[in-house]
Amino acid sequence: MKNITLHQADPERDFGQIGALFLLEQGELALETDLKVDYEIHKERIFCLTVAENEQGELMGFNWATRSRFDANQAYFFIIVKPEQRRQGVGRLLYENVEQATKTNHIKQLQISIRDTCPECRAFAEQRGFTEESHYVELALDLNAFDDQPYNEIIAKLKSDGFQFTSMEALGNTEEAQRKLYLLNDSTAMEMIVRR
């Protein structure tokens, strides 16, 4: 195993690389500025945010663990290691770091999301006792080919009920509008923990 150093992530120094890894491994565009906003909003619930570096100071991977907003005994986390840095003990060290922080913070249940395109990630989680509780399917909609005509009637009904349909372009696509959209998406995102 290489000489791997763990240290608390520094938003100014590390979030650019962390965002790139989120995009690479989760398919989620996580801009450095968006990560900083998310961090500021949720930092009271983030109990472990650690990066792993090699001897040259290169980021090899990170963990990000957040207490559930609905149940203080539950948390979800990410561990993402650069593909070329895997099988060198980085993921194990980052997981042990999350595990220790979980004990320190008296969290009783951890949840992790794994993409279907990463069988080695699933094996890593299963080796540590995680089991599948739910399965989500990622869907994408090609807006250029989408026929919205069948929805005209329901949209008209919703408009008459007071719902507003608009676009970022119509709102001005300002930083303030983008932040409001981010907060709306964040507050409506489902955080599902399956209880036994």
One Martini backbone bead per residue (centre of mass of N, CA, C, O) as a GRO file, in nm:
protein
  196
    1MET     BB    1   0.097   0.036   0.021
    2LYS     BB    2   0.070   0.346   0.004
    3ASN     BB    3   0.121   0.670   0.096
    4ILE     BB    4  -0.156   0.782   0.287
    5THR     BB    5  -0.335   1.088   0.326
    6LEU     BB    6  -0.548   1.233   0.568
    7HIS     BB    7  -0.785   1.511   0.530
    8GLN     BB    8  -0.956   1.774   0.562
    9ALA     BB    9  -1.149   1.938   0.368
   10ASP     BB   10  -1.096   2.214   0.140
   11PRO     BB   11  -1.291   2.411  -0.038
   12GLU     BB   12  -1.070   2.583  -0.186
   13ARG     BB   13  -0.880   2.332  -0.268
   14ASP     BB   14  -1.091   2.060  -0.328
   15PHE     BB   15  -1.371   2.110  -0.487
   16GLY     BB   16  -1.282   2.082  -0.780
   17GLN     BB   17  -1.200   1.778  -0.763
   18ILE     BB   18  -1.461   1.671  -0.640
   19GLY     BB   19  -1.645   1.758  -0.872
   20ALA     BB   20  -1.504   1.583  -1.090
   21LEU     BB   21  -1.570   1.312  -0.947
   22PHE     BB   22  -1.873   1.330  -0.950
   23LEU     BB   23  -1.895   1.332  -1.256
   24LEU     BB   24  -1.743   1.068  -1.318
   25GLU     BB   25  -1.911   0.870  -1.100
   26GLN     BB   26  -2.226   1.011  -1.091
   27GLY     BB   27  -2.314   1.217  -1.327
   28GLU     BB   28  -2.266   1.485  -1.165
   29LEU     BB   29  -2.284   1.823  -1.171
   30ALA     BB   30  -2.013   1.963  -0.964
   31LEU     BB   31  -1.953   2.254  -0.891
   32GLU     BB   32  -1.764   2.432  -0.690
   33THR     BB   33  -1.984   2.639  -0.614
   34ASP     BB   34  -2.204   2.430  -0.543
   35LEU     BB   35  -2.050   2.289  -0.317
   36LYS     BB   36  -2.022   2.539  -0.138
   37VAL     BB   37  -2.321   2.582  -0.098
   38ASP     BB   38  -2.389   2.304   0.018
   39TYR     BB   39  -2.196   2.322   0.254
   40GLU     BB   40  -2.318   2.575   0.392
   41ILE     BB   41  -2.608   2.457   0.430
   42HIS     BB   42  -2.493   2.150   0.559
   43LYS     BB   43  -2.252   2.163   0.777
   44GLU     BB   44  -2.402   2.059   1.037
   45ARG     BB   45  -2.438   1.755   0.896
   46ILE     BB   46  -2.142   1.738   0.832
   47PHE     BB   47  -1.911   1.480   0.969
   48CYS     BB   48  -1.756   1.395   0.688
   49LEU     BB   49  -1.462   1.545   0.513
   50THR     BB   50  -1.234   1.365   0.313
   51VAL     BB   51  -0.901   1.340   0.197
   52ALA     BB   52  -0.686   1.169  -0.031
   53GLU     BB   53  -0.327   1.143  -0.042
   54ASN     BB   54  -0.030   1.143  -0.174
   55GLU     BB   55   0.305   1.219  -0.166
   56GLN     BB   56   0.239   1.463  -0.389
   57GLY     BB   57  -0.063   1.577  -0.314
   58GLU     BB   58  -0.267   1.400  -0.454
   59LEU     BB   59  -0.584   1.338  -0.527
   60MET     BB   60  -0.757   1.018  -0.483
   61GLY     BB   61  -0.993   1.093  -0.274
   62PHE     BB   62  -1.325   1.076  -0.104
   63ASN     BB   63  -1.542   1.188   0.158
   64TRP     BB   64  -1.915   1.218   0.231
   65ALA     BB   65  -2.092   1.292   0.532
   66THR     BB   66  -2.453   1.293   0.613
   67ARG     BB   67  -2.697   1.383   0.799
   68SER     BB   68  -3.009   1.344   0.837
   69ARG     BB   69  -3.290   1.558   0.835
   70PHE     BB   70  -3.499   1.328   0.967
   71ASP     BB   71  -3.254   1.148   1.113
   72ALA     BB   72  -2.994   1.152   1.344
   73ASN     BB   73  -2.928   0.824   1.308
   74GLN     BB   74  -2.882   0.904   1.007
   75ALA     BB   75  -2.685   0.838   0.699
   76TYR     BB   76  -2.496   0.960   0.422
   77PHE     BB   77  -2.256   0.853   0.159
   78PHE     BB   78  -1.936   0.911   0.007
   79ILE     BB   79  -1.706   0.723  -0.207
   80ILE     BB   80  -1.432   0.852  -0.404
   81VAL     BB   81  -1.217   0.701  -0.645
   82LYS     BB   82  -0.990   0.699  -0.853
   83PRO     BB   83  -0.953   0.458  -1.079
   84GLU     BB   84  -0.622   0.459  -1.071
   85GLN     BB   85  -0.642   0.430  -0.727
   86ARG     BB   86  -0.735   0.157  -0.704
   87ARG     BB   87  -0.635  -0.105  -0.503
   88GLN     BB   88  -0.460   0.074  -0.246
   89GLY     BB   89  -0.656   0.161   0.020
   90VAL     BB   90  -0.830   0.419  -0.002
   91GLY     BB   91  -1.124   0.328   0.047
   92ARG     BB   92  -1.074   0.196   0.320
   93LEU     BB   93  -0.980   0.452   0.469
   94LEU     BB   94  -1.235   0.622   0.411
   95TYR     BB   95  -1.431   0.427   0.549
   96GLU     BB   96  -1.302   0.423   0.830
   97ASN     BB   97  -1.350   0.724   0.871
   98VAL     BB   98  -1.659   0.710   0.861
   99GLU     BB   99  -1.697   0.501   1.084
  100GLN     BB  100  -1.573   0.670   1.312
  101ALA     BB  101  -1.763   0.918   1.279
  102THR     BB  102  -2.019   0.760   1.337
  103LYS     BB  103  -1.953   0.686   1.627
  104THR     BB  104  -1.896   0.973   1.737
  105ASN     BB  105  -2.207   1.062   1.624
  106HIS     BB  106  -2.424   0.837   1.685
  107ILE     BB  107  -2.469   0.655   1.434
  108LYS     BB  108  -2.682   0.375   1.317
  109GLN     BB  109  -2.720   0.457   0.997
  110LEU     BB  110  -2.616   0.370   0.666
  111GLN     BB  111  -2.601   0.526   0.337
  112ILE     BB  112  -2.566   0.417  -0.010
  113SER     BB  113  -2.489   0.502  -0.344
  114ILE     BB  114  -2.502   0.298  -0.648
  115ARG     BB  115  -2.402   0.240  -0.951
  116ASP     BB  116  -2.453   0.011  -1.205
  117THR     BB  117  -2.159   0.087  -1.347
  118CYS     BB  118  -2.026  -0.027  -1.047
  119PRO     BB  119  -1.934  -0.328  -0.939
  120GLU     BB  120  -1.693  -0.258  -0.744
  121CYS     BB  121  -1.865  -0.083  -0.555
  122ARG     BB  122  -2.059  -0.301  -0.465
  123ALA     BB  123  -1.847  -0.494  -0.350
  124PHE     BB  124  -1.737  -0.300  -0.140
  125ALA     BB  125  -2.005  -0.271   0.019
  126GLU     BB  126  -2.065  -0.575   0.073
  127GLN     BB  127  -1.796  -0.627   0.235
  128ARG     BB  128  -1.934  -0.409   0.460
  129GLY     BB  129  -2.262  -0.501   0.483
  130PHE     BB  130  -2.418  -0.407   0.247
  131THR     BB  131  -2.757  -0.365   0.130
  132GLU     BB  132  -3.023  -0.382  -0.072
  133GLU     BB  133  -3.322  -0.168  -0.052
  134SER     BB  134  -3.296  -0.011  -0.330
  135HIS     BB  135  -3.398   0.076  -0.678
  136TYR     BB  136  -3.276   0.287  -0.928
  137VAL     BB  137  -3.367   0.458  -1.228
  138GLU     BB  138  -3.221   0.611  -1.488
  139LEU     BB  139  -3.351   0.897  -1.655
  140ALA     BB  140  -3.400   1.031  -1.991
  141LEU     BB  141  -3.473   1.340  -2.179
  142ASP     BB  142  -3.536   1.433  -2.508
  143LEU     BB  143  -3.628   1.752  -2.583
  144ASN     BB  144  -3.612   1.751  -2.902
  145ALA     BB  145  -3.818   1.479  -2.920
  146PHE     BB  146  -4.040   1.589  -2.745
  147ASP     BB  147  -4.396   1.550  -2.696
  148ASP     BB  148  -4.618   1.794  -2.537
  149GLN     BB  149  -4.920   1.784  -2.633
  150PRO     BB  150  -5.059   1.580  -2.418
  151TYR     BB  151  -5.013   1.825  -2.178
  152ASN     BB  152  -5.187   2.081  -2.227
  153GLU     BB  153  -5.435   2.033  -2.045
  154ILE     BB  154  -5.291   2.005  -1.768
  155ILE     BB  155  -5.143   2.276  -1.781
  156ALA     BB  156  -5.393   2.453  -1.795
  157LYS     BB  157  -5.506   2.359  -1.522
  158LEU     BB  158  -5.264   2.444  -1.346
  159LYS     BB  159  -5.274   2.742  -1.419
  160SER     BB  160  -5.568   2.782  -1.305
  161ASP     BB  161  -5.447   2.691  -1.008
  162GLY     BB  162  -5.154   2.877  -1.002
  163PHE     BB  163  -4.943   2.773  -1.173
  164GLN     BB  164  -4.600   2.821  -1.277
  165PHE     BB  165  -4.446   2.850  -1.600
  166THR     BB  166  -4.093   2.852  -1.659
  167SER     BB  167  -3.767   3.002  -1.696
  168MET     BB  168  -3.451   3.104  -1.667
  169GLU     BB  169  -3.465   3.304  -1.895
  170ALA     BB  170  -3.721   3.460  -1.789
  171LEU     BB  171  -3.575   3.518  -1.498
  172GLY     BB  172  -3.249   3.575  -1.598
  173ASN     BB  173  -3.021   3.377  -1.511
  174THR     BB  174  -2.918   3.430  -1.234
  175GLU     BB  175  -2.762   3.369  -0.950
  176GLU     BB  176  -3.014   3.396  -0.776
  177ALA     BB  177  -3.191   3.200  -0.943
  178GLN     BB  178  -3.001   2.956  -0.916
  179ARG     BB  179  -3.017   2.938  -0.606
  180LYS     BB  180  -3.322   2.894  -0.589
  181LEU     BB  181  -3.323   2.635  -0.755
  182TYR     BB  182  -3.135   2.477  -0.573
  183LEU     BB  183  -3.313   2.496  -0.317
  184LEU     BB  184  -3.556   2.359  -0.439
  185ASN     BB  185  -3.421   2.092  -0.515
  186ASP     BB  186  -3.312   2.027  -0.231
  187SER     BB  187  -3.595   2.037  -0.076
  188THR     BB  188  -3.729   1.809  -0.287
  189ALA     BB  189  -3.543   1.600  -0.236
  190MET     BB  190  -3.518   1.269  -0.187
  191GLU     BB  191  -3.485   1.112   0.138
  192MET     BB  192  -3.423   0.766   0.161
  193ILE     BB  193  -3.505   0.554   0.439
  194VAL     BB  194  -3.497   0.230   0.523
  195ARG     BB  195  -3.694   0.053   0.743
  196ARG     BB  196  -3.705  -0.238   0.965
   0.00000   0.00000   0.00000
